[in-house]
Each structure stands twice: as structure tokens, then as C-alpha cells.
Amino acid sequence: MKIPYIPKNEKERLNELHSYKIIGALEHDNYDFLTKMAAEICGTKISLISLVTEDKQWFLSHHGIKERETPKVLAFCAHAINEPEDVFIIEDSTKDERFYDNPLVTGHPRVIYSMLEFL
């Protein structure tokens, strides 16, 4: 497993993220509707709206899993934030050097395919 590197704009990114004052916010039906629809449209069991802080990935909404956060070092999104202009697609995480031994791949929830996009 490769630890994601810290983006050059990390301080600015975190300042903007914290300015929204949504870290730790209660779950909201509108966000949950979006993750449910995304899972249905994409044909996936899991869909998330993730926010990556200094040390964790926090789920503003989570469909298909009960967890509300993961450590940043395990987060696929912590890699994806380094390529914000691109859709970040992992076809098979078991064959990707960044993720093949990640506990989210080898254990619950056994993430194999991942597609991330920044909005």
C-alpha cells in the first residue's frame, strides 16, 4: 500500500474545506438521496460523498456501508485529491500498487472498483 502524498496546496485546500463548516455535520436526506441514486446509476453497492481532512476521510453521506469515516492513509480519495482535474478510476484495486494490500480492499468492505470525481 502506498501512502498518499500531501498536495502542494494542502493548506489552502483544508482552509477552504473547513470554511464550509460541514465536517461532522449530521446526515442529510438530500445527500443520502444523491449517494443512493449514484449507486443505482453506476450499478454499485457503495456510494459516498467524502471529505478528506488532515487525518481522515469523513463521509458526508454513505450508501452501502455503515462506517462514517476512515483514516486518511487508507482513503482512495486521499490519492485522488492529487489529480483534481481528472476522474480517478481504479478498475481493480487488487492489482494496483497503491491499494492491493489496503485493508479496505483485503477486508471489509472489499473495495475492488472505484471511481472518484471532484465537484
Phi and psi restraints in degrees (range 20) as a CNS / XPLOR table:
assign (resid 1 and name C) (resid 2 and name N)
       (resid 2 and name CA) (resid 2 and name C) 1.0 -99.5 20.0 2
assign (resid 2 and name N) (resid 2 and name CA)
       (resid 2 and name C) (resid 3 and name N) 1.0 132.9 20.0 2
assign (resid 2 and name C) (resid 3 and name N)
       (resid 3 and name CA) (resid 3 and name C) 1.0 -75.8 20.0 2
assign (resid 3 and name N) (resid 3 and name CA)
       (resid 3 and name C) (resid 4 and name N) 1.0 132.6 20.0 2
assign (resid 3 and name C) (resid 4 and name N)
       (resid 4 and name CA) (resid 4 and name C) 1.0 -66.2 20.0 2
assign (resid 4 and name N) (resid 4 and name CA)
       (resid 4 and name C) (resid 5 and name N) 1.0 142.2 20.0 2
assign (resid 4 and name C) (resid 5 and name N)
       (resid 5 and name CA) (resid 5 and name C) 1.0 -81.1 20.0 2
assign (resid 5 and name N) (resid 5 and name CA)
       (resid 5 and name C) (resid 6 and name N) 1.0 157.9 20.0 2
assign (resid 5 and name C) (resid 6 and name N)
       (resid 6 and name CA) (resid 6 and name C) 1.0 -83.2 20.0 2
assign (resid 6 and name N) (resid 6 and name CA)
       (resid 6 and name C) (resid 7 and name N) 1.0 126.2 20.0 2
assign (resid 6 and name C) (resid 7 and name N)
       (resid 7 and name CA) (resid 7 and name C) 1.0 -61.6 20.0 2
assign (resid 7 and name N) (resid 7 and name CA)
       (resid 7 and name C) (resid 8 and name N) 1.0 152.5 20.0 2
assign (resid 7 and name C) (resid 8 and name N)
       (resid 8 and name CA) (resid 8 and name C) 1.0 -61.4 20.0 2
assign (resid 8 and name N) (resid 8 and name CA)
       (resid 8 and name C) (resid 9 and name N) 1.0 -30.4 20.0 2
assign (resid 8 and name C) (resid 9 and name N)
       (resid 9 and name CA) (resid 9 and name C) 1.0 -97.7 20.0 2
assign (resid 9 and name N) (resid 9 and name CA)
       (resid 9 and name C) (resid 10 and name N) 1.0 24.8 20.0 2
assign (resid 9 and name C) (resid 10 and name N)
       (resid 10 and name CA) (resid 10 and name C) 1.0 -56.6 20.0 2
assign (resid 10 and name N) (resid 10 and name CA)
       (resid 10 and name C) (resid 11 and name N) 1.0 -43.3 20.0 2
assign (resid 10 and name C) (resid 11 and name N)
       (resid 11 and name CA) (resid 11 and name C) 1.0 -62.1 20.0 2
assign (resid 11 and name N) (resid 11 and name CA)
       (resid 11 and name C) (resid 12 and name N) 1.0 -46.5 20.0 2
assign (resid 11 and name C) (resid 12 and name N)
       (resid 12 and name CA) (resid 12 and name C) 1.0 -65.8 20.0 2
assign (resid 12 and name N) (resid 12 and name CA)
       (resid 12 and name C) (resid 13 and name N) 1.0 -41.4 20.0 2
assign (resid 12 and name C) (resid 13 and name N)
       (resid 13 and name CA) (resid 13 and name C) 1.0 -60.4 20.0 2
assign (resid 13 and name N) (resid 13 and name CA)
       (resid 13 and name C) (resid 14 and name N) 1.0 -46.0 20.0 2
assign (resid 13 and name C) (resid 14 and name N)
       (resid 14 and name CA) (resid 14 and name C) 1.0 -67.8 20.0 2
assign (resid 14 and name N) (resid 14 and name CA)
       (resid 14 and name C) (resid 15 and name N) 1.0 -39.1 20.0 2
assign (resid 14 and name C) (resid 15 and name N)
       (resid 15 and name CA) (resid 15 and name C) 1.0 -60.3 20.0 2
assign (resid 15 and name N) (resid 15 and name CA)
       (resid 15 and name C) (resid 16 and name N) 1.0 -44.0 20.0 2
assign (resid 15 and name C) (resid 16 and name N)
       (resid 16 and name CA) (resid 16 and name C) 1.0 -65.9 20.0 2
assign (resid 16 and name N) (resid 16 and name CA)
       (resid 16 and name C) (resid 17 and name N) 1.0 -44.3 20.0 2
assign (resid 16 and name C) (resid 17 and name N)
       (resid 17 and name CA) (resid 17 and name C) 1.0 -58.2 20.0 2
assign (resid 17 and name N) (resid 17 and name CA)
       (resid 17 and name C) (resid 18 and name N) 1.0 -47.6 20.0 2
assign (resid 17 and name C) (resid 18 and name N)
       (resid 18 and name CA) (resid 18 and name C) 1.0 -68.5 20.0 2
assign (resid 18 and name N) (resid 18 and name CA)
       (resid 18 and name C) (resid 19 and name N) 1.0 -25.7 20.0 2
assign (resid 18 and name C) (resid 19 and name N)
       (resid 19 and name CA) (resid 19 and name C) 1.0 -65.0 20.0 2
assign (resid 19 and name N) (resid 19 and name CA)
       (resid 19 and name C) (resid 20 and name N) 1.0 -23.6 20.0 2
assign (resid 19 and name C) (resid 20 and name N)
       (resid 20 and name CA) (resid 20 and name C) 1.0 -74.9 20.0 2
assign (resid 20 and name N) (resid 20 and name CA)
       (resid 20 and name C) (resid 21 and name N) 1.0 -17.7 20.0 2
assign (resid 20 and name C) (resid 21 and name N)
       (resid 21 and name CA) (resid 21 and name C) 1.0 53.7 20.0 2
assign (resid 21 and name N) (resid 21 and name CA)
       (resid 21 and name C) (resid 22 and name N) 1.0 45.4 20.0 2
assign (resid 21 and name C) (resid 22 and name N)
       (resid 22 and name CA) (resid 22 and name C) 1.0 -118.5 20.0 2
assign (resid 22 and name N) (resid 22 and name CA)
       (resid 22 and name C) (resid 23 and name N) 1.0 -3.7 20.0 2
assign (resid 22 and name C) (resid 23 and name N)
       (resid 23 and name CA) (resid 23 and name C) 1.0 -64.4 20.0 2
assign (resid 23 and name N) (resid 23 and name CA)
       (resid 23 and name C) (resid 24 and name N) 1.0 124.8 20.0 2
assign (resid 23 and name C) (resid 24 and name N)
       (resid 24 and name CA) (resid 24 and name C) 1.0 82.8 20.0 2
assign (resid 24 and name N) (resid 24 and name CA)
       (resid 24 and name C) (resid 25 and name N) 1.0 5.3 20.0 2
assign (resid 24 and name C) (resid 25 and name N)
       (resid 25 and name CA) (resid 25 and name C) 1.0 -64.1 20.0 2
assign (resid 25 and name N) (resid 25 and name CA)
       (resid 25 and name C) (resid 26 and name N) 1.0 154.1 20.0 2
assign (resid 25 and name C) (resid 26 and name N)
       (resid 26 and name CA) (resid 26 and name C) 1.0 -67.8 20.0 2
assign (resid 26 and name N) (resid 26 and name CA)
       (resid 26 and name C) (resid 27 and name N) 1.0 154.1 20.0 2
assign (resid 26 and name C) (resid 27 and name N)
       (resid 27 and name CA) (resid 27 and name C) 1.0 -61.6 20.0 2
assign (resid 27 and name N) (resid 27 and name CA)
       (resid 27 and name C) (resid 28 and name N) 1.0 148.1 20.0 2
assign (resid 27 and name C) (resid 28 and name N)
       (resid 28 and name CA) (resid 28 and name C) 1.0 -131.7 20.0 2
assign (resid 28 and name N) (resid 28 and name CA)
       (resid 28 and name C) (resid 29 and name N) 1.0 136.7 20.0 2
assign (resid 28 and name C) (resid 29 and name N)
       (resid 29 and name CA) (resid 29 and name C) 1.0 -57.1 20.0 2
assign (resid 29 and name N) (resid 29 and name CA)
       (resid 29 and name C) (resid 30 and name N) 1.0 -35.7 20.0 2
assign (resid 29 and name C) (resid 30 and name N)
       (resid 30 and name CA) (resid 30 and name C) 1.0 -64.6 20.0 2
assign (resid 30 and name N) (resid 30 and name CA)
       (resid 30 and name C) (resid 31 and name N) 1.0 -43.2 20.0 2
assign (resid 30 and name C) (resid 31 and name N)
       (resid 31 and name CA) (resid 31 and name C) 1.0 -67.2 20.0 2
assign (resid 31 and name N) (resid 31 and name CA)
       (resid 31 and name C) (resid 32 and name N) 1.0 -41.1 20.0 2
assign (resid 31 and name C) (resid 32 and name N)
       (resid 32 and name CA) (resid 32 and name C) 1.0 -64.4 20.0 2
assign (resid 32 and name N) (resid 32 and name CA)
       (resid 32 and name C) (resid 33 and name N) 1.0 -35.2 20.0 2
assign (resid 32 and name C) (resid 33 and name N)
       (resid 33 and name CA) (resid 33 and name C) 1.0 -62.3 20.0 2
assign (resid 33 and name N) (resid 33 and name CA)
       (resid 33 and name C) (resid 34 and name N) 1.0 -42.9 20.0 2
assign (resid 33 and name C) (resid 34 and name N)
       (resid 34 and name CA) (resid 34 and name C) 1.0 -62.9 20.0 2
assign (resid 34 and name N) (resid 34 and name CA)
       (resid 34 and name C) (resid 35 and name N) 1.0 -44.8 20.0 2
assign (resid 34 and name C) (resid 35 and name N)
       (resid 35 and name CA) (resid 35 and name C) 1.0 -69.2 20.0 2
assign (resid 35 and name N) (resid 35 and name CA)
       (resid 35 and name C) (resid 36 and name N) 1.0 -36.2 20.0 2
assign (resid 35 and name C) (resid 36 and name N)
       (resid 36 and name CA) (resid 36 and name C) 1.0 -64.2 20.0 2
assign (resid 36 and name N) (resid 36 and name CA)
       (resid 36 and name C) (resid 37 and name N) 1.0 -44.7 20.0 2
assign (resid 36 and name C) (resid 37 and name N)
       (resid 37 and name CA) (resid 37 and name C) 1.0 -66.9 20.0 2
assign (resid 37 and name N) (resid 37 and name CA)
       (resid 37 and name C) (resid 38 and name N) 1.0 -39.6 20.0 2
assign (resid 37 and name C) (resid 38 and name N)
       (resid 38 and name CA) (resid 38 and name C) 1.0 -61.1 20.0 2
assign (resid 38 and name N) (resid 38 and name CA)
       (resid 38 and name C) (resid 39 and name N) 1.0 -42.3 20.0 2
assign (resid 38 and name C) (resid 39 and name N)
       (resid 39 and name CA) (resid 39 and name C) 1.0 -63.2 20.0 2
assign (resid 39 and name N) (resid 39 and name CA)
       (resid 39 and name C) (resid 40 and name N) 1.0 -42.4 20.0 2
assign (resid 39 and name C) (resid 40 and name N)
       (resid 40 and name CA) (resid 40 and name C) 1.0 -65.7 20.0 2
assign (resid 40 and name N) (resid 40 and name CA)
       (resid 40 and name C) (resid 41 and name N) 1.0 -45.8 20.0 2
assign (resid 40 and name C) (resid 41 and name N)
       (resid 41 and name CA) (resid 41 and name C) 1.0 -64.1 20.0 2
assign (resid 41 and name N) (resid 41 and name CA)
       (resid 41 and name C) (resid 42 and name N) 1.0 -41.5 20.0 2
assign (resid 41 and name C) (resid 42 and name N)
       (resid 42 and name CA) (resid 42 and name C) 1.0 -86.5 20.0 2
assign (resid 42 and name N) (resid 42 and name CA)
       (resid 42 and name C) (resid 43 and name N) 1.0 -8.4 20.0 2
assign (resid 42 and name C) (resid 43 and name N)
       (resid 43 and name CA) (resid 43 and name C) 1.0 68.4 20.0 2
assign (resid 43 and name N) (resid 43 and name CA)
       (resid 43 and name C) (resid 44 and name N) 1.0 37.0 20.0 2
assign (resid 43 and name C) (resid 44 and name N)
       (resid 44 and name CA) (resid 44 and name C) 1.0 -114.9 20.0 2
assign (resid 44 and name N) (resid 44 and name CA)
       (resid 44 and name C) (resid 45 and name N) 1.0 159.2 20.0 2
assign (resid 44 and name C) (resid 45 and name N)
       (resid 45 and name CA) (resid 45 and name C) 1.0 -82.5 20.0 2
assign (resid 45 and name N) (resid 45 and name CA)
       (resid 45 and name C) (resid 46 and name N) 1.0 -26.8 20.0 2
assign (resid 45 and name C) (resid 46 and name N)
       (resid 46 and name CA) (resid 46 and name C) 1.0 -124.4 20.0 2
assign (resid 46 and name N) (resid 46 and name CA)
       (resid 46 and name C) (resid 47 and name N) 1.0 139.4 20.0 2
assign (resid 46 and name C) (resid 47 and name N)
       (resid 47 and name CA) (resid 47 and name C) 1.0 -144.9 20.0 2
assign (resid 47 and name N) (resid 47 and name CA)
       (resid 47 and name C) (resid 48 and name N) 1.0 138.7 20.0 2
assign (resid 47 and name C) (resid 48 and name N)
       (resid 48 and name CA) (resid 48 and name C) 1.0 -136.5 20.0 2
assign (resid 48 and name N) (resid 48 and name CA)
       (resid 48 and name C) (resid 49 and name N) 1.0 151.1 20.0 2
assign (resid 48 and name C) (resid 49 and name N)
       (resid 49 and name CA) (resid 49 and name C) 1.0 -112.1 20.0 2
assign (resid 49 and name N) (resid 49 and name CA)
       (resid 49 and name C) (resid 50 and name N) 1.0 111.5 20.0 2
assign (resid 49 and name C) (resid 50 and name N)
       (resid 50 and name CA) (resid 50 and name C) 1.0 -111.1 20.0 2
assign (resid 50 and name N) (resid 50 and name CA)
       (resid 50 and name C) (resid 51 and name N) 1.0 144.6 20.0 2
assign (resid 50 and name C) (resid 51 and name N)
       (resid 51 and name CA) (resid 51 and name C) 1.0 -124.1 20.0 2
assign (resid 51 and name N) (resid 51 and name CA)
       (resid 51 and name C) (resid 52 and name N) 1.0 127.2 20.0 2
assign (resid 51 and name C) (resid 52 and name N)
       (resid 52 and name CA) (resid 52 and name C) 1.0 -102.2 20.0 2
assign (resid 52 and name N) (resid 52 and name CA)
       (resid 52 and name C) (resid 53 and name N) 1.0 115.4 20.0 2
assign (resid 52 and name C) (resid 53 and name N)
       (resid 53 and name CA) (resid 53 and name C) 1.0 -97.6 20.0 2
assign (resid 53 and name N) (resid 53 and name CA)
       (resid 53 and name C) (resid 54 and name N) 1.0 -165.3 20.0 2
assign (resid 53 and name C) (resid 54 and name N)
       (resid 54 and name CA) (resid 54 and name C) 1.0 -60.5 20.0 2
assign (resid 54 and name N) (resid 54 and name CA)
       (resid 54 and name C) (resid 55 and name N) 1.0 -35.5 20.0 2
assign (resid 54 and name C) (resid 55 and name N)
       (resid 55 and name CA) (resid 55 and name C) 1.0 -132.6 20.0 2
assign (resid 55 and name N) (resid 55 and name CA)
       (resid 55 and name C) (resid 56 and name N) 1.0 -2.4 20.0 2
assign (resid 55 and name C) (resid 56 and name N)
       (resid 56 and name CA) (resid 56 and name C) 1.0 -150.9 20.0 2
assign (resid 56 and name N) (resid 56 and name CA)
       (resid 56 and name C) (resid 57 and name N) 1.0 165.8 20.0 2
assign (resid 56 and name C) (resid 57 and name N)
       (resid 57 and name CA) (resid 57 and name C) 1.0 -105.7 20.0 2
assign (resid 57 and name N) (resid 57 and name CA)
       (resid 57 and name C) (resid 58 and name N) 1.0 119.6 20.0 2
assign (resid 57 and name C) (resid 58 and name N)
       (resid 58 and name CA) (resid 58 and name C) 1.0 -110.0 20.0 2
assign (resid 58 and name N) (resid 58 and name CA)
       (resid 58 and name C) (resid 59 and name N) 1.0 136.0 20.0 2
assign (resid 58 and name C) (resid 59 and name N)
       (resid 59 and name CA) (resid 59 and name C) 1.0 -95.6 20.0 2
assign (resid 59 and name N) (resid 59 and name CA)
       (resid 59 and name C) (resid 60 and name N) 1.0 113.0 20.0 2
assign (resid 59 and name C) (resid 60 and name N)
       (resid 60 and name CA) (resid 60 and name C) 1.0 -66.9 20.0 2
assign (resid 60 and name N) (resid 60 and name CA)
       (resid 60 and name C) (resid 61 and name N) 1.0 -32.2 20.0 2
assign (resid 60 and name C) (resid 61 and name N)
       (resid 61 and name CA) (resid 61 and name C) 1.0 -149.4 20.0 2
assign (resid 61 and name N) (resid 61 and name CA)
       (resid 61 and name C) (resid 62 and name N) 1.0 146.0 20.0 2
assign (resid 61 and name C) (resid 62 and name N)
       (resid 62 and name CA) (resid 62 and name C) 1.0 -141.1 20.0 2
assign (resid 62 and name N) (resid 62 and name CA)
       (resid 62 and name C) (resid 63 and name N) 1.0 126.6 20.0 2
assign (resid 62 and name C) (resid 63 and name N)
       (resid 63 and name CA) (resid 63 and name C) 1.0 -119.6 20.0 2
assign (resid 63 and name N) (resid 63 and name CA)
       (resid 63 and name C) (resid 64 and name N) 1.0 124.5 20.0 2
assign (resid 63 and name C) (resid 64 and name N)
       (resid 64 and name CA) (resid 64 and name C) 1.0 98.1 20.0 2
assign (resid 64 and name N) (resid 64 and name CA)
       (resid 64 and name C) (resid 65 and name N) 1.0 -7.7 20.0 2
assign (resid 64 and name C) (resid 65 and name N)
       (resid 65 and name CA) (resid 65 and name C) 1.0 -140.9 20.0 2
assign (resid 65 and name N) (resid 65 and name CA)
       (resid 65 and name C) (resid 66 and name N) 1.0 156.5 20.0 2
assign (resid 65 and name C) (resid 66 and name N)
       (resid 66 and name CA) (resid 66 and name C) 1.0 -89.9 20.0 2
assign (resid 66 and name N) (resid 66 and name CA)
       (resid 66 and name C) (resid 67 and name N) 1.0 -25.4 20.0 2
assign (resid 66 and name C) (resid 67 and name N)
       (resid 67 and name CA) (resid 67 and name C) 1.0 -60.6 20.0 2
assign (resid 67 and name N) (resid 67 and name CA)
       (resid 67 and name C) (resid 68 and name N) 1.0 147.4 20.0 2
assign (resid 67 and name C) (resid 68 and name N)
       (resid 68 and name CA) (resid 68 and name C) 1.0 -109.2 20.0 2
assign (resid 68 and name N) (resid 68 and name CA)
       (resid 68 and name C) (resid 69 and name N) 1.0 -7.6 20.0 2
assign (resid 68 and name C) (resid 69 and name N)
       (resid 69 and name CA) (resid 69 and name C) 1.0 -162.3 20.0 2
assign (resid 69 and name N) (resid 69 and name CA)
       (resid 69 and name C) (resid 70 and name N) 1.0 162.7 20.0 2
assign (resid 69 and name C) (resid 70 and name N)
       (resid 70 and name CA) (resid 70 and name C) 1.0 -139.2 20.0 2
assign (resid 70 and name N) (resid 70 and name CA)
       (resid 70 and name C) (resid 71 and name N) 1.0 159.0 20.0 2
assign (resid 70 and name C) (resid 71 and name N)
       (resid 71 and name CA) (resid 71 and name C) 1.0 -62.6 20.0 2
assign (resid 71 and name N) (resid 71 and name CA)
       (resid 71 and name C) (resid 72 and name N) 1.0 144.2 20.0 2
assign (resid 71 and name C) (resid 72 and name N)
       (resid 72 and name CA) (resid 72 and name C) 1.0 -57.6 20.0 2
assign (resid 72 and name N) (resid 72 and name CA)
       (resid 72 and name C) (resid 73 and name N) 1.0 -36.9 20.0 2
assign (resid 72 and name C) (resid 73 and name N)
       (resid 73 and name CA) (resid 73 and name C) 1.0 -63.6 20.0 2
assign (resid 73 and name N) (resid 73 and name CA)
       (resid 73 and name C) (resid 74 and name N) 1.0 -20.7 20.0 2
assign (resid 73 and name C) (resid 74 and name N)
       (resid 74 and name CA) (resid 74 and name C) 1.0 -95.7 20.0 2
assign (resid 74 and name N) (resid 74 and name CA)
       (resid 74 and name C) (resid 75 and name N) 1.0 -12.1 20.0 2
assign (resid 74 and name C) (resid 75 and name N)
       (resid 75 and name CA) (resid 75 and name C) 1.0 -75.4 20.0 2
assign (resid 75 and name N) (resid 75 and name CA)
       (resid 75 and name C) (resid 76 and name N) 1.0 127.0 20.0 2
assign (resid 75 and name C) (resid 76 and name N)
       (resid 76 and name CA) (resid 76 and name C) 1.0 -60.8 20.0 2
assign (resid 76 and name N) (resid 76 and name CA)
       (resid 76 and name C) (resid 77 and name N) 1.0 -37.6 20.0 2
assign (resid 76 and name C) (resid 77 and name N)
       (resid 77 and name CA) (resid 77 and name C) 1.0 -63.6 20.0 2
assign (resid 77 and name N) (resid 77 and name CA)
       (resid 77 and name C) (resid 78 and name N) 1.0 -27.6 20.0 2
assign (resid 77 and name C) (resid 78 and name N)
       (resid 78 and name CA) (resid 78 and name C) 1.0 -67.2 20.0 2
assign (resid 78 and name N) (resid 78 and name CA)
       (resid 78 and name C) (resid 79 and name N) 1.0 -23.4 20.0 2
assign (resid 78 and name C) (resid 79 and name N)
       (resid 79 and name CA) (resid 79 and name C) 1.0 -83.2 20.0 2
assign (resid 79 and name N) (resid 79 and name CA)
       (resid 79 and name C) (resid 80 and name N) 1.0 -41.4 20.0 2
assign (resid 79 and name C) (resid 80 and name N)
       (resid 80 and name CA) (resid 80 and name C) 1.0 -64.9 20.0 2
assign (resid 80 and name N) (resid 80 and name CA)
       (resid 80 and name C) (resid 81 and name N) 1.0 -30.8 20.0 2
assign (resid 80 and name C) (resid 81 and name N)
       (resid 81 and name CA) (resid 81 and name C) 1.0 -65.6 20.0 2
assign (resid 81 and name N) (resid 81 and name CA)
       (resid 81 and name C) (resid 82 and name N) 1.0 -13.5 20.0 2
assign (resid 81 and name C) (resid 82 and name N)
       (resid 82 and name CA) (resid 82 and name C) 1.0 -82.5 20.0 2
assign (resid 82 and name N) (resid 82 and name CA)
       (resid 82 and name C) (resid 83 and name N) 1.0 -6.8 20.0 2
assign (resid 82 and name C) (resid 83 and name N)
       (resid 83 and name CA) (resid 83 and name C) 1.0 -133.8 20.0 2
assign (resid 83 and name N) (resid 83 and name CA)
       (resid 83 and name C) (resid 84 and name N) 1.0 60.7 20.0 2
assign (resid 83 and name C) (resid 84 and name N)
       (resid 84 and name CA) (resid 84 and name C) 1.0 -66.3 20.0 2
assign (resid 84 and name N) (resid 84 and name CA)
       (resid 84 and name C) (resid 85 and name N) 1.0 -18.6 20.0 2
assign (resid 84 and name C) (resid 85 and name N)
       (resid 85 and name CA) (resid 85 and name C) 1.0 -81.7 20.0 2
assign (resid 85 and name N) (resid 85 and name CA)
       (resid 85 and name C) (resid 86 and name N) 1.0 -16.7 20.0 2
assign (resid 85 and name C) (resid 86 and name N)
       (resid 86 and name CA) (resid 86 and name C) 1.0 -109.6 20.0 2
assign (resid 86 and name N) (resid 86 and name CA)
       (resid 86 and name C) (resid 87 and name N) 1.0 152.0 20.0 2
assign (resid 86 and name C) (resid 87 and name N)
       (resid 87 and name CA) (resid 87 and name C) 1.0 -74.1 20.0 2
assign (resid 87 and name N) (resid 87 and name CA)
       (resid 87 and name C) (resid 88 and name N) 1.0 129.0 20.0 2
assign (resid 87 and name C) (resid 88 and name N)
       (resid 88 and name CA) (resid 88 and name C) 1.0 -98.0 20.0 2
assign (resid 88 and name N) (resid 88 and name CA)
       (resid 88 and name C) (resid 89 and name N) 1.0 108.5 20.0 2
assign (resid 88 and name C) (resid 89 and name N)
       (resid 89 and name CA) (resid 89 and name C) 1.0 -119.4 20.0 2
assign (resid 89 and name N) (resid 89 and name CA)
       (resid 89 and name C) (resid 90 and name N) 1.0 129.1 20.0 2
assign (resid 89 and name C) (resid 90 and name N)
       (resid 90 and name CA) (resid 90 and name C) 1.0 -116.9 20.0 2
assign (resid 90 and name N) (resid 90 and name CA)
       (resid 90 and name C) (resid 91 and name N) 1.0 108.5 20.0 2
assign (resid 90 and name C) (resid 91 and name N)
       (resid 91 and name CA) (resid 91 and name C) 1.0 -69.6 20.0 2
assign (resid 91 and name N) (resid 91 and name CA)
       (resid 91 and name C) (resid 92 and name N) 1.0 -42.6 20.0 2
assign (resid 91 and name C) (resid 92 and name N)
       (resid 92 and name CA) (resid 92 and name C) 1.0 -146.3 20.0 2
assign (resid 92 and name N) (resid 92 and name CA)
       (resid 92 and name C) (resid 93 and name N) 1.0 100.4 20.0 2
assign (resid 92 and name C) (resid 93 and name N)
       (resid 93 and name CA) (resid 93 and name C) 1.0 -65.6 20.0 2
assign (resid 93 and name N) (resid 93 and name CA)
       (resid 93 and name C) (resid 94 and name N) 1.0 -20.6 20.0 2
assign (resid 93 and name C) (resid 94 and name N)
       (resid 94 and name CA) (resid 94 and name C) 1.0 -71.3 20.0 2
assign (resid 94 and name N) (resid 94 and name CA)
       (resid 94 and name C) (resid 95 and name N) 1.0 -15.0 20.0 2
assign (resid 94 and name C) (resid 95 and name N)
       (resid 95 and name CA) (resid 95 and name C) 1.0 -111.3 20.0 2
assign (resid 95 and name N) (resid 95 and name CA)
       (resid 95 and name C) (resid 96 and name N) 1.0 5.7 20.0 2
assign (resid 95 and name C) (resid 96 and name N)
       (resid 96 and name CA) (resid 96 and name C) 1.0 -102.1 20.0 2
assign (resid 96 and name N) (resid 96 and name CA)
       (resid 96 and name C) (resid 97 and name N) 1.0 125.5 20.0 2
assign (resid 96 and name C) (resid 97 and name N)
       (resid 97 and name CA) (resid 97 and name C) 1.0 -61.1 20.0 2
assign (resid 97 and name N) (resid 97 and name CA)
       (resid 97 and name C) (resid 98 and name N) 1.0 -22.1 20.0 2
assign (resid 97 and name C) (resid 98 and name N)
       (resid 98 and name CA) (resid 98 and name C) 1.0 -75.9 20.0 2
assign (resid 98 and name N) (resid 98 and name CA)
       (resid 98 and name C) (resid 99 and name N) 1.0 -25.6 20.0 2
assign (resid 98 and name C) (resid 99 and name N)
       (resid 99 and name CA) (resid 99 and name C) 1.0 -128.5 20.0 2
assign (resid 99 and name N) (resid 99 and name CA)
       (resid 99 and name C) (resid 100 and name N) 1.0 -11.2 20.0 2
assign (resid 99 and name C) (resid 100 and name N)
       (resid 100 and name CA) (resid 100 and name C) 1.0 -55.4 20.0 2
assign (resid 100 and name N) (resid 100 and name CA)
       (resid 100 and name C) (resid 101 and name N) 1.0 -30.4 20.0 2
assign (resid 100 and name C) (resid 101 and name N)
       (resid 101 and name CA) (resid 101 and name C) 1.0 -111.6 20.0 2
assign (resid 101 and name N) (resid 101 and name CA)
       (resid 101 and name C) (resid 102 and name N) 1.0 15.9 20.0 2
assign (resid 101 and name C) (resid 102 and name N)
       (resid 102 and name CA) (resid 102 and name C) 1.0 -67.1 20.0 2
assign (resid 102 and name N) (resid 102 and name CA)
       (resid 102 and name C) (resid 103 and name N) 1.0 133.9 20.0 2
assign (resid 102 and name C) (resid 103 and name N)
       (resid 103 and name CA) (resid 103 and name C) 1.0 -58.1 20.0 2
assign (resid 103 and name N) (resid 103 and name CA)
       (resid 103 and name C) (resid 104 and name N) 1.0 -24.2 20.0 2
assign (resid 103 and name C) (resid 104 and name N)
       (resid 104 and name CA) (resid 104 and name C) 1.0 -74.9 20.0 2
assign (resid 104 and name N) (resid 104 and name CA)
       (resid 104 and name C) (resid 105 and name N) 1.0 -15.4 20.0 2
assign (resid 104 and name C) (resid 105 and name N)
       (resid 105 and name CA) (resid 105 and name C) 1.0 -97.3 20.0 2
assign (resid 105 and name N) (resid 105 and name CA)
       (resid 105 and name C) (resid 106 and name N) 1.0 -46.0 20.0 2
assign (resid 105 and name C) (resid 106 and name N)
       (resid 106 and name CA) (resid 106 and name C) 1.0 -79.7 20.0 2
assign (resid 106 and name N) (resid 106 and name CA)
       (resid 106 and name C) (resid 107 and name N) 1.0 -21.7 20.0 2
assign (resid 106 and name C) (resid 107 and name N)
       (resid 107 and name CA) (resid 107 and name C) 1.0 -125.0 20.0 2
assign (resid 107 and name N) (resid 107 and name CA)
       (resid 107 and name C) (resid 108 and name N) 1.0 -154.0 20.0 2
assign (resid 107 and name C) (resid 108 and name N)
       (resid 108 and name CA) (resid 108 and name C) 1.0 -69.2 20.0 2
assign (resid 108 and name N) (resid 108 and name CA)
       (resid 108 and name C) (resid 109 and name N) 1.0 132.0 20.0 2
assign (resid 108 and name C) (resid 109 and name N)
       (resid 109 and name CA) (resid 109 and name C) 1.0 -97.8 20.0 2
assign (resid 109 and name N) (resid 109 and name CA)
       (resid 109 and name C) (resid 110 and name N) 1.0 17.3 20.0 2
assign (resid 109 and name C) (resid 110 and name N)
       (resid 110 and name CA) (resid 110 and name C) 1.0 56.3 20.0 2
assign (resid 110 and name N) (resid 110 and name CA)
       (resid 110 and name C) (resid 111 and name N) 1.0 63.9 20.0 2
assign (resid 110 and name C) (resid 111 and name N)
       (resid 111 and name CA) (resid 111 and name C) 1.0 -75.2 20.0 2
assign (resid 111 and name N) (resid 111 and name CA)
       (resid 111 and name C) (resid 112 and name N) 1.0 119.0 20.0 2
assign (resid 111 and name C) (resid 112 and name N)
       (resid 112 and name CA) (resid 112 and name C) 1.0 -108.0 20.0 2
assign (resid 112 and name N) (resid 112 and name CA)
       (resid 112 and name C) (resid 113 and name N) 1.0 -52.3 20.0 2
assign (resid 112 and name C) (resid 113 and name N)
       (resid 113 and name CA) (resid 113 and name C) 1.0 -105.7 20.0 2
assign (resid 113 and name N) (resid 113 and name CA)
       (resid 113 and name C) (resid 114 and name N) 1.0 139.2 20.0 2
assign (resid 113 and name C) (resid 114 and name N)
       (resid 114 and name CA) (resid 114 and name C) 1.0 -145.0 20.0 2
assign (resid 114 and name N) (resid 114 and name CA)
       (resid 114 and name C) (resid 115 and name N) 1.0 134.9 20.0 2
assign (resid 114 and name C) (resid 115 and name N)
       (resid 115 and name CA) (resid 115 and name C) 1.0 -131.5 20.0 2
assign (resid 115 and name N) (resid 115 and name CA)
       (resid 115 and name C) (resid 116 and name N) 1.0 124.7 20.0 2
assign (resid 115 and name C) (resid 116 and name N)
       (resid 116 and name CA) (resid 116 and name C) 1.0 -126.6 20.0 2
assign (resid 116 and name N) (resid 116 and name CA)
       (resid 116 and name C) (resid 117 and name N) 1.0 139.9 20.0 2
assign (resid 116 and name C) (resid 117 and name N)
       (resid 117 and name CA) (resid 117 and name C) 1.0 -141.4 20.0 2
assign (resid 117 and name N) (resid 117 and name CA)
       (resid 117 and name C) (resid 118 and name N) 1.0 141.3 20.0 2
assign (resid 117 and name C) (resid 118 and name N)
       (resid 118 and name CA) (resid 118 and name C) 1.0 -92.2 20.0 2
assign (resid 118 and name N) (resid 118 and name CA)
       (resid 118 and name C) (resid 119 and name N) 1.0 137.9 20.0 2
